[in-house]
Structures are given as structure tokens and as C-alpha cells.
Amino acid sequence: MTSTQSSLDDSPGLRPDDGARADRRWGVVALVTALLGFYGAATLVYERLQLFLDAGHRTSCDINSWLSCGTVMRTPQAEAFGFPNPFIGIVAYAVVLAIAFAVLAGARFAAWYWWCVQIGVTLGWAFILWLWWQTTFEINALCLYCMLVWIMQTVLFVHTTARNLGAGVIPSRPAVARAAGSWAWFVSAALLVLIFGTVFIRFAGVIFPA
């Protein structure tokens, strides 16, 4: 028995068969969210290149003054590290896709590997929260493809955390470990309601002009 399988067997919340099913569920969620996140990031890279070639280019999601990818792309926040942010998404989601395919093919990884996945996904979600704050309260404009990435990263973060709680990678009480998977979709929905509820309140004046 490998050390990885042993860690699943000894996990406080899951039996070995449950652990394998939890990994497959995570693999499906990771595959879907990474594919859609990659699509959003790749589309933003394409639109950013068009803006580079033509400063007057109208992006495919320039709908009005407050729902405009072009407006967001032209801000310093869109290049937080000196290059367009979507490049990070393309690389990161490609990595997640590779891990998801490996898990769905039956691969089992050691706890330290899942910690690396957890750290990467958590940092990605923290960056998404920063971008959400910047676009909502500083830039005062929204980007449809950015919001697609917000949704996918939030779901990926919650389900990765739930998987690692259930497998015992993240230490927790047995009851928490057992319940983590069952609550993952509810927690994802609650976080998205909070994020987009704030956006809705912030832009209510332009969505529903007096």
C-alpha cells in the first residue's frame, strides 16, 4: 500500500472507497471549473491582444459603461504583476486540468501534494477576491469573463478545501471531515451570493436607474 493510499485509509472522515469516490467527484468539479476558467482567461488574453493591436478595439463584452471588459482591461489592476492577469489564469487552469485528468484516471497523490494544490487554489481565490474588490469599488466597471472566472475559482476553492478536509489533509474534527463534501455546494453558493449580491447592490443605481 502506498503512503498516499494509507493517508486516505487513515483519514478521519472517509473509508477507502469513500475517499476514492470523493477524489473522483473532485476530479469532475476540477475538470469543469478549470475548463470554463481557462476559457474565460483565454478569451481575456485574446481581447487584451486586440486592444494592444488596436487601442480603439471594442471587446466582445463591452455592453455598456459599467459592463465593459475593455474598461477593466485598461486599468493598472488588470496587470497586477506587470503583465495581463489572464496569463496567470491560463497557466493555473492548465495545471488544474492536468491534475483533474490524473485523478480521474486513478492517480492518488500524497498529502503534501494536496497541500500544494490547496495553497495554489487558495492563493488564486484570494487574488480573485482582490480583483472583485477592485472592479466593484475602485474601477466601477464589471467584466463578464472576469466574473466567469470568479465563479469557477470560488467553486474550485470550496471543493478542493472540502476534499482535503474529508481526506484528513487539513486537520479537522471527524464530524467536520465527514460533512465537508456534503456542504461544498451550499458553501459555494453562499459565497457566490455574497460576492454577486455585493456587486448587485453596488451597481443597483445603474442597473435600475431612477
N, CA, C and O of each residue as an XYZ file, in Angstrom:
840
protein
N       0.851     -1.200      0.000
C       0.000      0.000      0.000
C       0.882      1.244      0.000
O       1.831      1.330      0.779
N       0.586      2.180     -0.841
C       1.384      3.393     -0.907
C       1.082      4.288      0.263
O       0.057      4.140      0.929
N       2.001      5.240      0.518
C       1.773      6.184      1.614
C       0.554      7.037      1.348
O      -0.141      7.446      2.279
N       0.286      7.312      0.062
C      -0.871      8.121     -0.288
C      -2.161      7.387      0.036
O      -3.073      7.953      0.640
N      -2.234      6.094     -0.377
C      -3.427      5.325     -0.085
C      -3.603      5.157      1.413
O      -4.724      5.166      1.923
N      -2.468      5.000      2.124
C      -2.542      4.866      3.575
C      -3.141      6.099      4.208
O      -3.916      5.994      5.158
N      -2.787      7.288      3.688
C      -3.332      8.522      4.254
C      -4.832      8.596      4.036
O      -5.553      9.145      4.870
N      -5.321      8.042      2.905
C      -6.758      8.005      2.671
C      -7.439      7.026      3.616
O      -8.521      7.296      4.136
N      -6.784      5.873      3.834
C      -7.367      4.869      4.711
C      -7.487      5.369      6.137
O      -8.441      5.030      6.838
N      -6.510      6.186      6.580
C      -6.483      6.663      7.949
C      -7.233      7.964      8.145
O      -7.283      8.476      9.263
N      -7.818      8.514      7.094
C      -8.489      9.801      7.208
C      -9.671      9.683      8.154
O     -10.353      8.659      8.171
N      -9.921     10.731      8.947
C     -10.954     10.647      9.962
C     -12.366     10.617      9.413
O     -13.277     10.149     10.096
N     -12.574     11.104      8.200
C     -13.936     11.249      7.723
C     -14.359     10.257      6.666
O     -15.554     10.110      6.409
N     -13.387      9.550      6.024
C     -13.724      8.730      4.875
C     -13.140      7.335      4.974
O     -12.013      7.163      5.439
N     -13.910      6.322      4.534
C     -13.384      4.990      4.317
C     -12.645      4.994      2.984
O     -12.826      5.924      2.198
N     -11.801      3.968      2.695
C     -11.039      3.964      1.435
C     -11.908      4.151      0.202
O     -11.576      4.949     -0.674
N     -13.047      3.406      0.122
C     -13.922      3.553     -1.044
C     -14.517      4.957     -1.109
O     -14.655      5.525     -2.192
N     -14.866      5.516      0.045
C     -15.404      6.869      0.084
C     -14.353      7.861     -0.400
O     -14.668      8.810     -1.118
N     -13.104      7.638     -0.004
C     -12.028      8.525     -0.426
C     -11.843      8.520     -1.926
O     -11.626      9.570     -2.531
N     -11.928      7.339     -2.538
C     -11.797      7.242     -3.994
C     -12.949      7.960     -4.689
O     -12.741      8.653     -5.685
N     -14.167      7.795     -4.163
C     -15.322      8.486     -4.755
C     -15.194      9.996     -4.584
O     -15.519     10.755     -5.497
N     -14.722     10.432     -3.416
C     -14.536     11.870     -3.179
C     -13.525     12.450     -4.152
O     -13.700     13.563     -4.649
N     -12.464     11.693     -4.426
C     -11.465     12.162     -5.379
C     -12.045     12.250     -6.785
O     -11.754     13.191     -7.523
N     -12.861     11.275     -7.151
C     -13.487     11.334     -8.483
C     -14.440     12.518     -8.595
O     -14.484     13.195     -9.622
N     -15.204     12.764     -7.525
C     -16.098     13.935     -7.537
C     -15.283     15.214     -7.668
O     -15.635     16.111     -8.433
N     -14.190     15.289     -6.914
C     -13.334     16.471     -7.024
C     -12.784     16.590     -8.441
O     -12.714     17.687     -8.996
N     -12.395     15.458     -9.023
C     -11.836     15.485    -10.368
C     -12.818     16.035    -11.385
O     -12.434     16.802    -12.268
N     -14.089     15.648    -11.268
C     -15.106     16.148    -12.196
C     -15.304     17.645    -12.009
O     -15.345     18.397    -12.983
N     -15.428     18.081    -10.744
C     -15.613     19.513    -10.470
C     -14.406     20.306    -10.956
O     -14.557     21.357    -11.579
N     -13.211     19.803    -10.672
C     -11.996     20.500    -11.091
C     -11.896     20.572    -12.609
O     -11.471     21.586    -13.163
N     -12.289     19.494    -13.275
C     -12.236     19.474    -14.742
C     -13.155     20.535    -15.335
O     -12.744     21.293    -16.214
N     -14.388     20.590    -14.862
C     -15.368     21.537    -15.403
C     -14.976     22.979    -15.077
O     -14.990     23.842    -15.955
N     -14.628     23.237    -13.816
C     -14.279     24.611    -13.435
C     -13.001     25.079    -14.124
O     -12.896     26.242    -14.513
N     -12.036     24.184    -14.277
C     -10.786     24.574    -14.939
C     -11.006     24.826    -16.427
O     -10.420     25.745    -16.997
N     -11.850     24.010    -17.055
C     -12.143     24.231    -18.479
C     -12.805     25.588    -18.693
O     -12.403     26.351    -19.572
N     -13.825     25.883    -17.883
C     -14.516     27.164    -18.030
C     -13.633     28.328    -17.612
O     -13.665     29.389    -18.235
N     -12.840     28.136    -16.554
C     -11.912     29.179    -16.137
C     -10.860     29.442    -17.208
O     -10.504     30.591    -17.470
N     -10.362     28.362    -17.830
C      -9.384     28.505    -18.915
C     -10.002     29.248    -20.089
O      -9.359     30.104    -20.697
N     -11.253     28.921    -20.406
C     -11.944     29.624    -21.491
C     -12.045     31.115    -21.196
O     -11.760     31.945    -22.058
N     -12.455     31.452    -19.967
C     -12.560     32.860    -19.600
C     -11.227     33.577    -19.685
O     -11.143     34.683    -20.221
N     -10.175     32.945    -19.154
C      -8.850     33.562    -19.175
C      -8.324     33.694    -20.604
O      -7.759     34.726    -20.967
N      -8.510     32.651    -21.410
C      -8.026     32.690    -22.790
C      -8.751     33.768    -23.604
O      -8.135     34.452    -24.422
N     -10.050     33.914    -23.376
C     -10.810     34.954    -24.073
C     -10.311     36.336    -23.676
O     -10.195     37.224    -24.520
N     -10.017     36.517    -22.400
C      -9.491     37.805    -21.939
C      -8.121     38.093    -22.545
O      -7.822     39.237    -22.886
N      -7.286     37.062    -22.681
C      -5.976     37.253    -23.319
C      -6.161     37.671    -24.775
O      -5.485     38.580    -25.258
N      -7.076     37.007    -25.467
C      -7.344     37.368    -26.864
C      -7.810     38.817    -26.972
O      -7.325     39.570    -27.817
N      -8.746     39.202    -26.117
C      -9.267     40.570    -26.171
C      -8.183     41.579    -25.808
O      -8.133     42.677    -26.363
N      -7.310     41.193    -24.864
C      -6.225     42.115    -24.485
C      -5.251     42.302    -25.640
O      -4.750     43.406    -25.855
N      -4.982     41.243    -26.379
C      -4.108     41.358    -27.543
C      -4.736     42.246    -28.612
O      -4.038     43.012    -29.276
N      -6.046     42.143    -28.779
C      -6.725     43.007    -29.746
C      -6.623     44.481    -29.338
O      -6.465     45.363    -30.182
N      -6.716     44.727    -28.027
C      -6.556     46.100    -27.550
C      -5.134     46.596    -27.763
O      -4.918     47.776    -28.039
N      -4.167     45.697    -27.634
C      -2.773     46.070    -27.867
C      -2.558     46.444    -29.329
O      -1.826     47.385    -29.638
N      -3.197     45.703    -30.219
C      -3.059     45.975    -31.646
C      -3.877     47.169    -32.092
O      -3.492     47.885    -33.016
N      -5.021     47.387    -31.425
C      -5.909     48.484    -31.794
C      -6.496     49.090    -30.520
O      -7.389     48.511    -29.902
N      -5.988     50.253    -30.137
C      -6.421     50.877    -28.884
C      -7.910     51.179    -28.874
O      -8.499     51.330    -27.804
N      -8.526     51.269    -30.039
C      -9.950     51.560    -30.121
C     -10.817     50.321    -30.237
O     -12.024     50.424    -30.453
N     -10.213     49.152    -30.094
C     -10.956     47.893    -30.236
C     -12.082     47.809    -29.207
O     -11.888     48.139    -28.037
N     -13.254     47.368    -29.649
C     -14.386     47.143    -28.754
C     -14.458     45.657    -28.444
O     -14.674     44.845    -29.344
N     -14.280     45.296    -27.197
C     -14.247     43.889    -26.823
C     -15.634     43.266    -26.932
O     -16.643     43.968    -26.987
N     -15.663     41.955    -26.963
C     -16.918     41.233    -27.151
C     -17.870     41.385    -25.975
O     -19.055     41.075    -26.098
N     -17.370     41.859    -24.830
C     -18.271     42.047    -23.682
C     -18.340     43.512    -23.258
O     -18.630     43.818    -22.101
N     -18.075     44.402    -24.189
C     -18.334     45.829    -23.939
C     -19.812     46.089    -24.222
O     -20.201     46.376    -25.354
N     -20.620     45.984    -23.180
C     -22.068     46.100    -23.344
C     -22.556     47.514    -23.074
O     -23.382     48.051    -23.811
N     -22.035     48.110    -22.007
C     -22.390     49.486    -21.669
C     -21.270     50.076    -20.820
O     -20.190     49.491    -20.729
N     -21.511     51.220    -20.203
C     -20.452     51.917    -19.480
C     -19.982     51.184    -18.227
O     -18.832     51.343    -17.817
N     -20.849     50.388    -17.616
C     -20.470     49.700    -16.383
C     -20.247     48.204    -16.553
O     -19.710     47.554    -15.655
N     -20.654     47.643    -17.702
C     -20.391     46.234    -18.005
C     -19.492     46.206    -19.227
O     -19.955     46.076    -20.360
N     -18.187     46.332    -18.970
C     -17.240     46.543    -20.050
C     -15.879     45.938    -19.715
O     -15.167     46.434    -18.841
N     -15.526     44.865    -20.417
C     -14.211     44.253    -20.226
C     -13.106     45.223    -20.634
O     -12.049     45.280    -20.005
N     -13.366     45.988    -21.701
C     -12.355     46.924    -22.178
C     -11.961     47.946    -21.138
O     -10.783     48.272    -20.991
N     -12.951     48.457    -20.411
C     -12.666     49.420    -19.345
C     -11.790     48.802    -18.279
O     -10.823     49.420    -17.834
N     -12.116     47.589    -17.862
C     -11.345     46.909    -16.825
C      -9.936     46.602    -17.318
O      -8.974     46.758    -16.566
N      -9.800     46.172    -18.557
C      -8.500     45.789    -19.096
C      -7.528     46.957    -19.195
O      -6.314     46.758    -19.175
N      -8.049     48.162    -19.300
C      -7.195     49.332    -19.464
C      -6.709     49.904    -18.122
O      -6.043     50.939    -18.106
N      -7.024     49.260    -17.020
C      -6.634     49.754    -15.702
C      -5.338     49.101    -15.231
O      -5.000     48.010    -15.690
N      -4.605     49.750    -14.319
C      -3.391     49.130    -13.763
C      -3.677     47.816    -13.051
O      -2.831     46.922    -13.048
N      -4.855     47.685    -12.448
C      -5.182     46.447    -11.726
C      -5.225     45.241    -12.650
O      -5.065     44.108    -12.195
N      -5.443     45.472    -13.962
C      -5.504     44.368    -14.919
C      -4.127     43.788    -15.209
O      -4.012     42.742    -15.846
N      -3.086     44.463    -14.743
C      -1.715     43.966    -14.889
C      -1.023     44.072    -13.540
O      -0.036     44.793    -13.391
N      -1.544     43.354    -12.567
C      -1.083     43.473    -11.179
C       0.388     43.102    -11.016
O       1.060     43.618    -10.123
N       0.894     42.212    -11.871
C       2.282     41.753    -11.751
C       3.139     42.193    -12.938
O       4.207     41.632    -13.186
N       2.662     43.196    -13.663
C       3.434     43.711    -14.785
C       3.077     43.094    -16.123
O       3.659     43.455    -17.147
N       2.133     42.173    -16.131
C       1.644     41.563    -17.372
C       0.160     41.263    -17.163
O      -0.304     41.208    -16.024
N      -0.586     41.069    -18.250
C      -2.038     40.856    -18.107
C      -2.368     39.691    -17.162
O      -1.826     38.594    -17.298
N      -3.247     39.945    -16.227
C      -3.626     38.924    -15.245
C      -4.104     37.606    -15.856
O      -3.816     36.548    -15.297
N      -4.832     37.631    -16.998
C      -5.340     36.361    -17.533
C      -4.258     35.345    -17.885
O      -4.541     34.148    -17.950
N      -3.024     35.797    -18.112
C      -1.948     34.843    -18.366
C      -1.763     33.909    -17.168
O      -1.439     32.732    -17.330
N      -1.974     34.450    -15.969
C      -1.890     33.622    -14.766
C      -2.963     32.551    -14.814
O      -2.704     31.388    -14.506
N      -4.176     32.948    -15.205
C      -5.274     32.006    -15.271
C      -5.033     30.895    -16.276
O      -5.353     29.737    -16.007
N      -4.472     31.231    -17.432
C      -4.211     30.214    -18.447
C      -3.271     29.145    -17.905
O      -3.521     27.950    -18.064
N      -2.187     29.580    -17.265
C      -1.218     28.618    -16.720
C      -1.824     27.831    -15.565
O      -1.719     26.605    -15.516
N      -2.460     28.542    -14.638
C      -3.002     27.888    -13.443
C      -4.085     26.871    -13.789
O      -4.085     25.763    -13.255
N      -5.004     27.237    -14.676
C      -6.079     26.306    -15.018
C      -5.574     25.141    -15.854
O      -6.150     24.055    -15.804
N      -4.509     25.345    -16.621
C      -3.899     24.223    -17.339
C      -3.330     23.207    -16.348
O      -3.435     21.999    -16.562
N      -2.727     23.699    -15.263
C      -2.202     22.805    -14.229
C      -3.342     22.043    -13.558
O      -3.248     20.833    -13.351
N      -4.423     22.758    -13.217
C      -5.566     22.107    -12.578
C      -6.169     21.053    -13.509
O      -6.554     19.976    -13.055
N      -6.252     21.351    -14.789
C      -6.765     20.371    -15.746
C      -5.914     19.105    -15.744
O      -6.444     17.994    -15.769
N      -4.603     19.273    -15.714
C      -3.708     18.115    -15.707
C      -3.930     17.271    -14.456
O      -3.969     16.043    -14.533
N      -4.076     17.927    -13.303
C      -4.311     17.206    -12.050
C      -5.664     16.509    -12.089
O      -5.782     15.359    -11.667
N      -6.689     17.200    -12.595
C      -8.029     16.610    -12.670
C      -8.032     15.367    -13.550
O      -8.626     14.354    -13.180
N      -7.380     15.425    -14.709
C      -7.312     14.257    -15.589
C      -6.580     13.111    -14.902
O      -6.987     11.954    -15.016
N      -5.501     13.427    -14.189
C      -4.742     12.388    -13.487
C      -5.594     11.711    -12.418
O      -5.590     10.486    -12.296
N      -6.329     12.518    -11.642
C      -7.188     11.965    -10.593
C      -8.287     11.099    -11.195
O      -8.568     10.012    -10.689
N      -8.908     11.571    -12.269
C      -9.971     10.793    -12.911
C      -9.434      9.515    -13.544
O     -10.179      8.553    -13.728
N      -8.150      9.499    -13.876
C      -7.534      8.291    -14.436
C      -7.121      7.305    -13.346
O      -6.665      6.200    -13.638
N      -7.286      7.719    -12.072
C      -6.985      6.808    -10.972
C      -5.754      7.148    -10.172
O      -5.392      6.406     -9.259
N      -5.097      8.255    -10.487
C      -3.894      8.620     -9.739
C      -4.245      8.996     -8.308
O      -5.303      9.572     -8.056
N      -3.369      8.677     -7.379
C      -3.520      9.053     -5.981
C      -2.253      9.784     -5.554
O      -1.142      9.294     -5.758
N      -2.429     10.942     -4.968
C      -1.289     11.776     -4.605
C      -1.094     11.830     -3.099
O      -2.034     11.641     -2.328
N       0.135     12.090     -2.698
C       0.469     12.192     -1.280
C      -0.145     13.444     -0.680
O      -0.541     14.366     -1.394
N      -0.217     13.463      0.651
C      -0.826     14.601      1.342
C      -0.093     15.896      1.033
O      -0.729     16.940      0.890
N       1.241     15.850      0.927
C       1.980     17.099      0.660
C       1.587     17.679     -0.702
O       1.569     18.896     -0.885
N       1.271     16.786     -1.663
C       0.876     17.249     -2.990
C      -0.461     17.969     -2.920
O      -0.650     19.014     -3.542
N      -1.390     17.395     -2.150
C      -2.690     18.037     -1.994
C      -2.564     19.356     -1.244
O      -3.348     20.277     -1.475
N      -1.584     19.456     -0.348
C      -1.330     20.739      0.303
C      -0.882     21.780     -0.727
O      -1.290     22.939     -0.666
N      -0.049     21.359     -1.661
C       0.390     22.286     -2.718
C      -0.802     22.735     -3.560
O      -0.920     23.912     -3.901
N      -1.696     21.781     -3.898
C      -2.901     22.130     -4.650
C      -3.752     23.109     -3.850
O      -4.242     24.104     -4.384
N      -3.921     22.815     -2.562
C      -4.732     23.680     -1.699
C      -4.161     25.092     -1.639
O      -4.901     26.068     -1.757
N      -2.854     25.202     -1.457
C      -2.227     26.526     -1.374
C      -2.407     27.283     -2.688
O      -2.738     28.469     -2.684
N      -2.190     26.596     -3.814
C      -2.332     27.253     -5.106
C      -3.753     27.731     -5.362
O      -3.966     28.854     -5.819
N      -4.723     26.875     -5.064
C      -6.129     27.231     -5.282
C      -6.547     28.357     -4.337
O      -7.301     29.247     -4.728
N      -6.058     28.319     -3.094
C      -6.407     29.362     -2.126
C      -5.819     30.708     -2.531
O      -6.493     31.734     -2.438
N      -4.578     30.710     -2.977
C      -3.967     31.959     -3.449
C      -4.730     32.502     -4.657
O      -4.923     33.710     -4.794
N      -5.160     31.592     -5.528
C      -5.952     32.013     -6.684
C      -7.256     32.651     -6.262
O      -7.670     33.661     -6.832
N      -7.911     32.067     -5.261
C      -9.175     32.638     -4.794
C      -8.957     33.985     -4.110
O      -9.765     34.901     -4.264
N      -7.854     34.105     -3.347
C      -7.542     35.386     -2.709
C      -7.326     36.470     -3.774
O      -7.747     37.614     -3.599
N      -6.672     36.101     -4.865
C      -6.451     37.057     -5.950
C      -7.772     37.441     -6.601
O      -7.977     38.599     -6.966
N      -8.665     36.471     -6.746
C      -9.990     36.736     -7.301
C     -10.747     37.713     -6.410
O     -11.402     38.628     -6.909
N     -10.663     37.526     -5.098
C     -11.349     38.436     -4.176
C     -10.800     39.847     -4.299
O     -11.553     40.820     -4.244
N      -9.485     39.957     -4.467
C      -8.882     41.291     -4.648
C      -9.399     41.933     -5.936
O      -9.736     43.117     -5.954
N      -9.460     41.146     -7.013
C      -9.958     41.680     -8.284
C     -11.433     42.064     -8.173
O     -11.859     43.083     -8.717
N     -12.206     41.240     -7.463
C     -13.619     41.569     -7.238
C     -13.737     42.915     -6.528
O     -14.551     43.750     -6.925
N     -12.944     43.136     -5.492
C     -12.994     44.397     -4.755
C     -12.596     45.565     -5.651
O     -13.232     46.618     -5.631
N     -11.543     45.370     -6.431
C     -11.049     46.440     -7.289
C     -12.070     46.826     -8.352
O     -12.330     48.011     -8.560
N     -12.650     45.838     -9.025
C     -13.602     46.163    -10.084
C     -14.896     46.751     -9.523
O     -15.499     47.634    -10.134
N     -15.315     46.261     -8.370
C     -16.588     46.689     -7.795
C     -16.507     48.064     -7.150
O     -17.423     48.872     -7.295
N     -15.411     48.337     -6.435
C     -15.354     49.552     -5.632
C     -14.316     50.577     -6.097
O     -14.376     51.735     -5.684
N     -13.373     50.180     -6.941
C     -12.353     51.113     -7.403
C     -12.508     51.457     -8.883
O     -12.527     52.632     -9.251
N     -12.619     50.440     -9.726
C     -12.738     50.663    -11.169
C     -14.160     51.062    -11.551
O     -14.371     51.811    -12.505
N     -15.128     50.555    -10.796
C     -16.545     50.854    -11.042
C     -17.011     50.369    -12.408
O     -17.807     51.026    -13.079
N     -16.507     49.221    -12.802
C     -16.939     48.575    -14.042
C     -16.750     47.075    -13.868
O     -15.906     46.630    -13.091
N     -17.545     46.302    -14.599
C     -17.510     44.849    -14.475
C     -17.106     44.209    -15.797
O     -17.284     44.788    -16.869
N     -16.560     43.003    -15.695
C     -16.114     42.253    -16.867
C     -16.776     40.879    -16.824
O     -16.594     40.133    -15.862
N     -17.539     40.542    -17.858
C     -18.275     39.279    -17.870
C     -17.355     38.067    -17.768
O     -17.628     37.139    -17.007
N     -16.263     38.076    -18.538
C     -15.353     36.930    -18.499
C     -14.630     36.850    -17.161
O     -14.331     35.761    -16.673
N     -14.353     38.001    -16.577
C     -13.752     38.009    -15.239
C     -14.707     37.371    -14.237
O     -14.285     36.593    -13.381
N     -15.985     37.696    -14.340
C     -16.960     37.152    -13.405
C     -17.128     35.647    -13.584
O     -17.395     34.934    -12.616
N     -16.974     35.156    -14.819
C     -16.980     33.711    -15.042
C     -15.839     33.058    -14.262
O     -16.020     32.016    -13.632
N     -14.668     33.684    -14.314
C     -13.514     33.159    -13.571
C     -13.762     33.240    -12.068
O     -13.383     32.327    -11.334
N     -14.392     34.315    -11.596
C     -14.717     34.412    -10.164
C     -15.538     33.209     -9.731
O     -15.260     32.597     -8.700
N     -16.550     32.870    -10.520
C     -17.442     31.763    -10.165
C     -16.676     30.444    -10.140
O     -16.776     29.676     -9.183
N     -15.912     30.190    -11.199
C     -15.196     28.920    -11.296
C     -14.156     28.777    -10.185
O     -14.005     27.698     -9.611
N     -13.441     29.859     -9.882
C     -12.405     29.774     -8.855
C     -13.020     29.576     -7.477
O     -12.452     28.866     -6.646
N     -14.163     30.188     -7.220
C     -14.832     30.014     -5.927
C     -15.271     28.568     -5.740
O     -15.046     27.980     -4.682
N     -15.893     27.996     -6.758
C     -16.332     26.598     -6.681
C     -15.131     25.671     -6.521
O     -15.170     24.735     -5.721
N     -14.072     25.924     -7.273
C     -12.864     25.096     -7.187
C     -12.237     25.180     -5.802
O     -11.826     24.162     -5.244
N     -12.160     26.386     -5.245
C     -11.586     26.569     -3.911
C     -12.377     25.799     -2.856
O     -11.793     25.080     -2.045
N     -13.687     25.944     -2.864
C     -14.515     25.288     -1.848
C     -14.421     23.767     -1.960
O     -14.283     23.080     -0.948
N     -14.495     23.243     -3.172
C     -14.467     21.793     -3.338
C     -13.088     21.201     -3.056
O     -12.984     20.073     -2.574
N     -12.042     21.946     -3.350
C     -10.702     21.476     -3.003
C     -10.535     21.440     -1.489
O      -9.986     20.486     -0.938
N     -11.015     22.488     -0.819
C     -10.954     22.520      0.640
C     -11.778     21.391      1.246
O     -11.342     20.740      2.195
N     -12.972     21.156      0.697
C     -13.827     20.077      1.193
C     -13.162     18.723      0.994
O     -13.205     17.873      1.883
N     -12.547     18.517     -0.169
C     -11.858     17.248     -0.425
C     -10.735     17.038      0.581
O     -10.576     15.938      1.112
N      -9.961     18.072      0.846
C      -8.819     17.935      1.742
C      -9.235     17.809      3.198
O      -8.541     17.166      3.985
N     -10.352     18.411      3.565
C     -10.895     18.183      4.904
C     -11.353     16.733      5.054
O     -11.059     16.080      6.055
N     -12.069     16.243      4.057
C     -12.587     14.889      4.111
C     -11.494     13.836      4.123
O     -11.639     12.795      4.764
N     -10.391     14.100      3.413
C      -9.293     13.140      3.328
C      -8.324     13.254      4.492
O      -7.386     12.463      4.596
N      -8.538     14.236      5.375
C      -7.643     14.401      6.505
C      -6.381     15.172      6.190
O      -5.495     15.277      7.038
N      -6.278     15.718      4.980
C      -5.106     16.539      4.640
C      -5.096     17.788      5.503
O      -4.066     18.161      6.065
N      -6.257     18.435      5.603
C      -6.425     19.568      6.515
C      -7.001     19.013      7.814
O      -8.106     18.471      7.808
N      -6.283     19.134      8.918
C      -6.778     18.579     10.183
C      -8.100     19.227     10.600
O      -8.261     20.445     10.518
N      -9.023     18.410     11.038
C     -10.318     18.903     11.495
C     -10.965     17.835     12.360
O     -10.467     16.713     12.456
N     -12.077     18.191     12.989
C     -12.834     17.205     13.750
C     -13.447     16.189     12.804
O     -13.773     16.534     11.669
N     -13.614     14.935     13.243
C     -14.208     13.907     12.370
C     -15.552     14.313     11.787
O     -15.840     14.023     10.626
N     -16.384     14.989     12.592
C     -17.698     15.396     12.092
C     -17.562     16.396     10.946
O     -18.318     16.341      9.976
N     -16.605     17.299     11.060
C     -16.367     18.282     10.000
C     -15.858     17.581      8.750
O     -16.291     17.888      7.640
N     -14.937     16.639      8.932
C     -14.386     15.902      7.790
C     -15.476     15.136      7.055
O     -15.499     15.109      5.825
N     -16.382     14.511      7.809
C     -17.455     13.736      7.174
C     -18.450     14.629      6.445
O     -18.982     14.247      5.404
N     -18.702     15.820      6.990
C     -19.731     16.700      6.419
C     -19.206     17.594      5.306
O     -19.997     18.173      4.560
N     -17.892     17.719      5.179
C     -17.313     18.704      4.249
C     -17.825     18.532      2.827
O     -18.228     19.507      2.193
N     -17.813     17.307      2.318
C     -18.240     17.078      0.949
C     -19.704     17.399      0.720
O     -20.079     17.921     -0.330
N     -20.536     17.081      1.720
C     -21.972     17.310      1.585
C     -22.322     18.791      1.553
O     -23.324     19.181      0.954
N     -21.505     19.612      2.193
C     -21.784     21.044      2.303
C     -21.079     21.888      1.243
O     -21.274     23.102      1.184
N     -20.266     21.253      0.410
C     -19.431     22.019     -0.516
C     -20.256     22.890     -1.466
O     -19.931     24.059     -1.676
N     -21.322     22.323     -2.041
C     -22.108     23.117     -2.991
C     -22.861     24.244     -2.286
O     -23.002     25.340     -2.830
N     -23.340     23.970     -1.081
C     -24.034     25.017     -0.334
C     -23.089     26.171     -0.015
O     -23.447     27.337     -0.183
N     -21.882     25.844      0.445
C     -20.907     26.884      0.774
C     -20.511     27.658     -0.485
O     -20.377     28.881     -0.450
N     -20.328     26.947     -1.586
C     -20.011     27.625     -2.857
C     -21.100     28.623     -3.217
O     -20.815     29.768     -3.567
N     -22.354     28.178     -3.129
C     -23.477     29.049     -3.471
C     -23.554     30.244     -2.534
O     -23.818     31.363     -2.973
N     -23.322     30.013     -1.238
C     -23.396     31.105     -0.263
C     -22.330     32.162     -0.543
O     -22.608     33.359     -0.473
N     -21.117     31.727     -0.859
C     -20.045     32.677     -1.169
C     -20.356     33.462     -2.439
O     -20.106     34.666     -2.507
N     -20.899     32.782     -3.441
C     -21.226     33.472     -4.693
C     -22.382     34.453     -4.506
O     -22.395     35.520     -5.120
N     -23.345     34.100     -3.667
C     -24.428     35.041     -3.353
C     -23.867     36.274     -2.663
O     -24.293     37.393     -2.948
N     -22.916     36.081     -1.761
C     -22.290     37.211     -1.071
C     -21.523     38.099     -2.057
O     -21.651     39.323     -2.029
N     -20.734     37.475     -2.920
C     -19.932     38.231     -3.887
C     -20.821     38.998     -4.861
O     -20.662     40.204     -5.046
N     -21.759     38.284     -5.481
C     -22.577     38.926     -6.515
C     -23.714     39.747     -5.919
O     -24.228     40.659     -6.566
N     -24.105     39.430     -4.696
C     -25.058     40.295     -4.017
C     -24.457     41.664     -3.760
O     -25.128     42.685     -3.911
N     -23.183     41.682     -3.370
C     -22.484     42.948     -3.174
C     -22.384     43.722     -4.483
O     -22.599     44.933     -4.520
N     -22.054     43.002     -5.560
C     -21.974     43.635     -6.885
C     -23.326     44.226     -7.267
O     -23.404     45.351     -7.760
N     -24.383     43.462     -7.038
C     -25.726     43.918     -7.398
C     -26.090     45.185     -6.629
O     -26.615     46.138     -7.204
N     -25.809     45.190     -5.328
C     -26.115     46.378     -4.513
C     -25.286     47.570     -4.976
O     -25.784     48.692     -5.079
N     -24.011     47.306     -5.254
C     -23.113     48.394     -5.660
C     -23.561     49.034     -6.972
O     -23.461     50.251     -7.127
N     -24.053     48.230     -7.920
C     -24.422     48.751     -9.233
C     -25.932     48.863     -9.420
O     -26.409     49.044    -10.541
N     -26.673     48.757     -8.338
C     -28.129     48.838     -8.445
C     -28.595     50.141     -9.067
O     -29.594     50.166     -9.785
N     -27.879     51.221     -8.796
C     -28.281     52.516     -9.319
C     -28.213     52.615    -10.823
O     -29.014     53.320    -11.437
N     -27.254     51.908    -11.436
C     -27.139     51.934    -12.898
C     -27.937     50.801    -13.544
O     -28.371     50.914    -14.690
N     -28.128     49.703    -12.798
C     -28.936     48.623    -13.333
C     -30.404     49.042    -13.397
O     -31.107     48.773    -14.371
N     -30.841     49.708    -12.329
C     -32.219     50.183    -12.259
C     -32.220     51.687    -12.062
O     -32.486     52.168    -10.960
N     -31.922     52.448    -13.132
C     -31.876     53.911    -12.978
C     -33.227     54.480    -12.585
O     -34.277     53.982    -12.993
N     -33.177     55.515    -11.798
C     -34.420     56.134    -11.313
C     -35.129     56.827    -12.470
O     -36.195     57.412    -12.279
